[in-house]
Amino acid sequence: MIDVQLSETPLDTTAIIASVQDERCGAVDVFIGTVRNQTKGKAVQRLEYEVYAPMALKVMQEICTEAKERWNTIAIAAHHRYGVIETGEIAVVVAVSTPHRADAFAACLYIIDTLKERVPIWKKEFFDDGEVWVMPHA
């Protein structure tokens, strides 16, 4: 099972994690990305994510399929917010279930790192004195 979603509303981490749980699996690995209140010593007021949804969903599906083929995954969920997100709020959740933990850790790390590199989602940080578009992995 692969479930990829984009949402303008808050992500339900409990539901996302529950969606990947499976009795065949001894491991569920989860990455929850939250909006931090500072970056490079500057106070962050909020983030704004812009997305090209049709392409983003297609690329997210491709990345999760790559992970499923590479590691012994049973279920994968990757959900990303867009729009205005306040500090402390959740921006992205990746959940992966596998029979063993090593595959779960590896697949989850691959998915989040590759999402940041390839998915057409753009992040802008807002500060008291201005705003800046953030490059992937910044």
MOBEL-V599285 format. One record per run of one state. SS is the DSSP state (h for helix, s for strand, l for the rest). FROM is the first residue (numbers start at 1). TO is the last residue. Records with the same first field share a line. If there is no record, write none. Layout:
SS: FROM-TO / FROM-TO
//
This chain:
l: 1-1 / 8-12 / 21-26 / 35-37 / 40-41 / 52-52 / 71-72 / 82-82 / 87-89 / 99-100 / 119-120 / 128-129 / 135-138
s: 2-7 / 27-34 / 38-39 / 42-51 / 73-81 / 83-86 / 90-98 / 121-127 / 130-134
h: 13-20 / 53-70 / 101-118
//
